[in-house]
Amino acid sequence: MTRMCNMETFAVLLFVVGATANTFRNFVNGAGSLIGYAEEAPYNITKIHQNFEEREYPALNWVCTTTKASSEVGSHDRAMFLKLFRYVTGQNSERRVMAYVIPATLEYTNGKNGINTYVLCLFIEKAHQAHPPEPIDESVFIENRPPLTIYTRTVGGYVISESQWIDEGARLSGYLQHEGISFSLNHMYWVSYDFTFKFWNRRNEVWFAKEAEK
Ligand SMILES: *[C@@H]1O[C@H](CO)[C@@H](O)[C@H](O)[C@H]1NC(C)=O
């Protein structure tokens, strides 16, 4: 089963959610364009290693939704993404159309019983960080994440399927181990910056959270 963690094709989604031309225009203006993003979640690079880097993200509000599924079924992140997309495009208490901020992070936690937990989140744009509007969909929630320190490296190309993400996690984990830092592959973030229709200079990252697991 093909899973898409990379934000899918926005144009298609816009029609799926039944966005009006006005919503579309606001959204496009807000986001700059569908491919050139207006905003990226802020971070500092705190240490550069040979094959990976350490970054700090400040405490931020994210909009999230979660699901549980086996690896065979996958995260249904297309459906999850659609929920977050609706929130960003106006399905919120203030009917606000917000800018789409990259990246989208899919937190993967491997369950012992074969059932994984997936939490898909988008950063909320700076203008609404302090007071994000309430989601209308009950399965969508705002999460105030504490500061997050992560290890990551950026890879290009298409990283889409669950097995591709886990392979990249294993490679990054190998580099970390080389420096005496060890992580379990049972918990990581799969992070996408691009839409499927962007073909060059694609950016994908697996994140291991420094504090959460040691
Ligand atoms: C980056 O580090 C500087 C200096 O510590 C700090 O003032 C700033 O808020 C940090 N930026 C982010 C995005 O964490």
The ligand as a MOL file (V3000), in Angstrom:
LIG
                    3D

  0  0  0     0  0            999 V3000
M  V30 BEGIN CTAB
M  V30 COUNTS 14 14 0 0 0
M  V30 BEGIN ATOM
M  V30 1 C 18.7340 30.6510 18.3420 0
M  V30 2 O 19.6790 30.9480 19.3430 0
M  V30 3 C 19.6410 32.2930 19.7910 0
M  V30 4 C 20.7940 32.4850 20.7570 0
M  V30 5 O 20.7430 31.5450 21.7880 0
M  V30 6 C 18.3040 32.5840 20.4220 0
M  V30 7 O 18.2200 33.9110 20.8510 0
M  V30 8 C 17.2060 32.3240 19.4010 0
M  V30 9 O 15.9490 32.4920 19.9850 0
M  V30 10 C 17.3310 30.9030 18.8660 0
M  V30 11 N 16.3930 30.7190 17.7850 0
M  V30 12 C 15.5880 29.6780 17.7500 0
M  V30 13 C 14.7280 29.6090 16.5620 0
M  V30 14 O 15.5590 28.8130 18.5900 0
M  V30 END ATOM
M  V30 BEGIN BOND
M  V30 1 1 1 2
M  V30 2 1 1 10
M  V30 3 1 2 3
M  V30 4 1 3 4
M  V30 5 1 3 6
M  V30 6 1 4 5
M  V30 7 1 6 7
M  V30 8 1 6 8
M  V30 9 1 8 9
M  V30 10 1 8 10
M  V30 11 1 10 11
M  V30 12 1 11 12
M  V30 13 1 12 13
M  V30 14 2 12 14
M  V30 END BOND
M  V30 END CTAB
M  END
